[in-house]
Amino acid sequence: MNSYDILVLDEAKVFIKAMPKSAQKKLVKAMDYVRMGSIKKDYFKKLTGTDDIWEFRIADSDKWYRILAFFVKAKDGSVTVIVASHGFEKEGSKTPQQQIERAERIKKDFQLANK
């Protein structure tokens, strides 16, 4: 089983700090599972129709929190790190397109800055 490093960008850190402590604990647990290579859609899911954007999925007190993320891959295709870009409180059944586009922009900028 693969293990992964997770880099949490500043924008995601600010959002996470504003989440209720109970939701933060659930997120830490989800990130720990993913770090250990356990990727299950209950807590980390690939968003279809995106440029390989994933979401950490946290439900807490009738609220749904999402932290969008992407994989950074080496030239051989192996994953070097998972980058958590930003977060938001989800209000509907679908992830808002503007949030996906934001994550894709952050991914593109990150890749350009880290060539």
Backbone as CSV, one residue per row, in Angstrom:
resi,resn,N_x,N_y,N_z,CA_x,CA_y,CA_z,C_x,C_y,C_z
1,MET,0.849,-1.185,0.000,0.000,0.000,0.000,0.895,1.250,0.000
2,ASN,0.579,2.202,-0.858,1.339,3.444,-0.927,1.036,4.323,0.272
3,SER,1.997,5.166,0.605,1.729,6.212,1.594,1.988,7.545,0.901
4,TYR,1.319,8.579,1.390,1.388,9.882,0.733,1.667,10.977,1.742
5,ASP,2.432,11.968,1.314,2.567,13.198,2.086,1.432,14.117,1.658
6,ILE,0.946,14.923,2.578,-0.107,15.888,2.265,0.402,17.275,2.613
7,LEU,0.373,18.156,1.625,0.749,19.552,1.806,-0.531,20.371,1.860
8,VAL,-0.735,21.084,2.950,-1.928,21.912,3.113,-1.527,23.364,2.844
9,LEU,-2.073,23.918,1.759,-1.763,25.305,1.407,-2.407,26.272,2.398
10,ASP,-1.885,27.498,2.450,-2.340,28.487,3.438,-3.845,28.724,3.385
11,GLU,-4.403,28.811,2.200,-5.843,29.055,2.075,-6.652,27.932,2.727
12,ALA,-6.196,26.707,2.561,-6.870,25.569,3.195,-6.684,25.617,4.710
13,LYS,-5.493,25.996,5.160,-5.231,26.088,6.600,-6.179,27.074,7.273
14,VAL,-6.390,28.223,6.650,-7.289,29.241,7.208,-8.696,28.675,7.336
15,PHE,-9.159,27.991,6.301,-10.499,27.408,6.342,-10.592,26.347,7.435
16,ILE,-9.599,25.489,7.512,-9.611,24.400,8.499,-9.644,24.959,9.919
17,LYS,-8.867,25.999,10.174,-8.856,26.602,11.516,-10.211,27.188,11.890
18,ALA,-10.997,27.587,10.892,-12.320,28.167,11.149,-13.404,27.091,11.318
19,MET,-13.099,25.861,10.962,-14.066,24.771,11.114,-14.246,24.447,12.599
20,PRO,-15.407,23.912,12.968,-15.584,23.464,14.357,-14.538,22.396,14.715
21,LYS,-14.149,22.351,15.967,-13.129,21.385,16.413,-13.513,19.946,16.074
22,SER,-14.803,19.622,16.197,-15.241,18.256,15.894,-15.009,17.920,14.417
23,ALA,-15.238,18.885,13.534,-15.002,18.675,12.099,-13.501,18.598,11.813
24,GLN,-12.712,19.407,12.516,-11.259,19.354,12.348,-10.719,17.976,12.696
25,LYS,-11.238,17.397,13.783,-10.788,16.065,14.197,-11.119,15.024,13.126
26,LYS,-12.300,15.130,12.537,-12.683,14.200,11.470,-11.788,14.372,10.245
27,LEU,-11.445,15.610,9.936,-10.563,15.862,8.798,-9.177,15.278,9.050
28,VAL,-8.652,15.476,10.238,-7.336,14.919,10.569,-7.354,13.397,10.411
29,LYS,-8.423,12.773,10.874,-8.555,11.319,10.748,-8.594,10.904,9.277
30,ALA,-9.371,11.625,8.462,-9.445,11.327,7.024,-8.080,11.498,6.367
31,MET,-7.388,12.587,6.704,-6.057,12.813,6.128,-5.074,11.737,6.569
32,ASP,-5.187,11.290,7.810,-4.312,10.215,8.281,-4.547,8.932,7.487
33,TYR,-5.813,8.595,7.226,-6.117,7.412,6.417,-5.490,7.539,5.024
34,VAL,-5.656,8.700,4.407,-5.110,8.909,3.062,-3.581,8.868,3.105
35,ARG,-2.978,9.484,4.113,-1.516,9.438,4.263,-1.012,7.997,4.268
36,MET,-1.777,7.117,4.912,-1.391,5.709,5.017,-1.739,4.922,3.748
37,GLY,-2.343,5.585,2.772,-2.655,4.933,1.503,-4.055,4.361,1.414
38,SER,-4.868,4.600,2.416,-6.246,4.108,2.414,-7.151,5.180,1.807
39,ILE,-7.489,5.007,0.536,-8.313,5.994,-0.157,-9.686,5.387,-0.402
40,LYS,-10.670,5.912,0.321,-12.057,5.452,0.192,-12.950,6.655,-0.038
41,LYS,-13.940,6.488,-0.888,-14.773,7.624,-1.266,-15.591,8.189,-0.111
42,ASP,-15.675,7.473,0.995,-16.377,8.018,2.163,-15.720,9.303,2.659
43,TYR,-14.397,9.379,2.515,-13.688,10.549,3.036,-12.721,11.195,2.040
44,PHE,-12.468,10.565,0.890,-11.582,11.156,-0.122,-12.011,10.635,-1.473
45,LYS,-12.547,11.524,-2.297,-13.179,11.093,-3.541,-12.715,11.955,-4.709
46,LYS,-12.492,11.285,-5.856,-12.161,12.005,-7.090,-13.438,12.624,-7.647
47,LEU,-13.359,13.885,-8.035,-14.507,14.565,-8.624,-14.510,14.304,-10.129
48,THR,-15.597,13.769,-10.632,-15.691,13.455,-12.052,-15.773,14.740,-12.876
49,GLY,-15.274,14.660,-14.087,-15.325,15.805,-14.993,-14.367,16.922,-14.626
50,THR,-13.309,16.590,-13.862,-12.342,17.605,-13.439,-10.948,17.222,-13.911
51,ASP,-10.019,18.143,-13.732,-8.613,17.892,-14.038,-7.968,17.200,-12.823
52,ASP,-8.470,16.001,-12.503,-7.944,15.179,-11.407,-8.000,15.905,-10.057
53,ILE,-9.146,16.514,-9.781,-9.380,17.172,-8.493,-10.103,16.181,-7.579
54,TRP,-9.682,16.133,-6.343,-10.242,15.253,-5.328,-10.810,16.103,-4.201
55,GLU,-11.621,15.488,-3.347,-12.132,16.221,-2.193,-12.083,15.359,-0.940
56,PHE,-11.593,15.978,0.145,-11.760,15.392,1.467,-13.185,15.715,1.867
57,ARG,-13.918,14.705,2.353,-15.347,14.836,2.627,-15.592,14.688,4.129
58,ILE,-16.078,15.756,4.752,-16.313,15.749,6.193,-17.759,16.151,6.465
59,ALA,-18.480,15.301,7.193,-19.838,15.616,7.636,-19.780,15.813,9.147
60,ASP,-20.399,16.900,9.613,-20.352,17.202,11.036,-21.538,18.084,11.409
61,SER,-22.360,17.629,12.320,-23.500,18.416,12.828,-24.365,18.982,11.706
62,ASP,-24.810,18.125,10.817,-25.673,18.513,9.696,-25.027,19.524,8.754
63,LYS,-23.709,19.588,8.759,-22.976,20.438,7.818,-21.973,19.558,7.090
64,TRP,-21.674,19.960,5.862,-20.745,19.214,5.034,-19.606,20.130,4.634
65,TYR,-18.411,19.696,4.951,-17.209,20.470,4.653,-16.411,19.727,3.586
66,ARG,-15.811,20.495,2.712,-14.975,19.918,1.664,-13.642,20.664,1.608
67,ILE,-12.585,19.884,1.479,-11.250,20.419,1.228,-10.844,19.827,-0.118
68,LEU,-10.666,20.676,-1.114,-10.294,20.179,-2.437,-8.786,19.979,-2.502
69,ALA,-8.391,18.996,-3.299,-6.980,18.610,-3.349,-6.634,18.051,-4.730
70,PHE,-5.338,17.916,-4.949,-4.858,17.313,-6.187,-3.539,16.603,-5.912
71,PHE,-3.219,15.651,-6.791,-1.976,14.906,-6.684,-0.898,15.612,-7.504
72,VAL,0.302,15.652,-6.969,1.458,16.107,-7.731,2.239,14.842,-8.066
73,LYS,2.509,14.676,-9.357,3.151,13.444,-9.806,4.531,13.717,-10.388
74,ALA,5.416,12.761,-10.203,6.742,12.813,-10.804,6.626,12.467,-12.285
75,LYS,7.702,12.623,-13.015,7.674,12.330,-14.452,7.326,10.877,-14.747
76,ASP,7.637,9.991,-13.811,7.316,8.575,-14.024,5.871,8.239,-13.657
77,GLY,5.107,9.259,-13.226,3.705,9.060,-12.897,3.434,8.739,-11.442
78,SER,4.499,8.544,-10.666,4.303,8.248,-9.250,3.910,9.532,-8.500
79,VAL,3.097,9.369,-7.482,2.621,10.511,-6.706,3.706,10.945,-5.736
80,THR,4.020,12.236,-5.755,5.015,12.756,-4.823,4.352,13.379,-3.599
81,VAL,3.185,13.997,-3.794,2.489,14.649,-2.678,1.034,14.916,-3.077
82,ILE,0.174,14.979,-2.089,-1.200,15.439,-2.285,-1.260,16.857,-1.739
83,VAL,-1.779,17.778,-2.536,-1.864,19.181,-2.133,-3.318,19.537,-1.845
84,ALA,-3.594,19.968,-0.617,-4.930,20.449,-0.242,-4.975,21.935,-0.557
85,SER,-5.840,22.327,-1.498,-5.814,23.697,-2.017,-6.650,24.678,-1.208
86,HIS,-7.892,24.327,-0.932,-8.787,25.240,-0.222,-10.020,24.468,0.243
87,GLY,-10.838,25.107,1.047,-12.017,24.435,1.563,-13.243,25.316,1.500
88,PHE,-14.402,24.685,1.696,-15.670,25.410,1.713,-16.722,24.539,2.388
89,GLU,-17.798,25.179,2.811,-18.927,24.456,3.357,-19.870,24.138,2.210
90,LYS,-20.158,22.872,2.030,-20.986,22.434,0.910,-22.456,22.599,1.266
91,GLU,-23.233,23.165,0.336,-24.644,23.445,0.616,-25.613,22.614,-0.200
92,GLY,-25.174,22.049,-1.296,-26.060,21.246,-2.143,-25.480,19.869,-2.353
93,SER,-26.070,19.136,-3.275,-25.603,17.773,-3.523,-24.378,17.731,-4.431
94,LYS,-24.174,18.776,-5.215,-23.036,18.820,-6.128,-22.002,19.826,-5.649
95,THR,-20.744,19.520,-5.944,-19.678,20.475,-5.647,-19.808,21.635,-6.634
96,PRO,-19.884,22.869,-6.136,-20.045,24.018,-7.041,-18.914,24.108,-8.068
97,GLN,-19.286,24.372,-9.310,-18.314,24.468,-10.394,-17.253,25.527,-10.108
98,GLN,-17.636,26.623,-9.475,-16.659,27.685,-9.182,-15.576,27.181,-8.221
99,GLN,-15.939,26.269,-7.321,-14.945,25.709,-6.397,-13.997,24.761,-7.137
100,ILE,-14.535,24.000,-8.070,-13.700,23.110,-8.885,-12.740,23.926,-9.735
101,GLU,-13.253,24.974,-10.372,-12.399,25.827,-11.210,-11.310,26.495,-10.378
102,ARG,-11.649,26.889,-9.176,-10.669,27.493,-8.265,-9.547,26.495,-7.956
103,ALA,-9.925,25.249,-7.652,-8.922,24.207,-7.369,-8.056,23.937,-8.603
104,GLU,-8.665,23.928,-9.775,-7.897,23.696,-11.000,-6.916,24.841,-11.263
105,ARG,-7.326,26.079,-10.971,-6.406,27.227,-11.109,-5.244,27.111,-10.127
106,ILE,-5.560,26.768,-8.895,-4.511,26.618,-7.875,-3.552,25.503,-8.283
107,LYS,-4.092,24.413,-8.809,-3.250,23.297,-9.271,-2.316,23.750,-10.388
108,LYS,-2.862,24.457,-11.360,-2.052,24.930,-12.484,-0.952,25.881,-11.996
109,ASP,-1.318,26.836,-11.143,-0.335,27.768,-10.583,0.736,27.037,-9.784
110,PHE,0.326,26.051,-9.008,1.276,25.278,-8.192,2.253,24.537,-9.101
111,GLN,1.730,23.922,-10.158,2.598,23.176,-11.075,3.589,24.101,-11.785
112,LEU,3.130,25.285,-12.180,4.032,26.240,-12.841,5.122,26.727,-11.885
113,ALA,4.763,26.958,-10.656,5.715,27.466,-9.662,6.702,26.389,-9.200
114,ASN,6.377,25.135,-9.419,7.207,24.048,-8.894,7.748,23.127,-9.991
115,LYS,8.011,23.701,-11.160,8.587,22.902,-12.261,10.033,22.601,-11.994
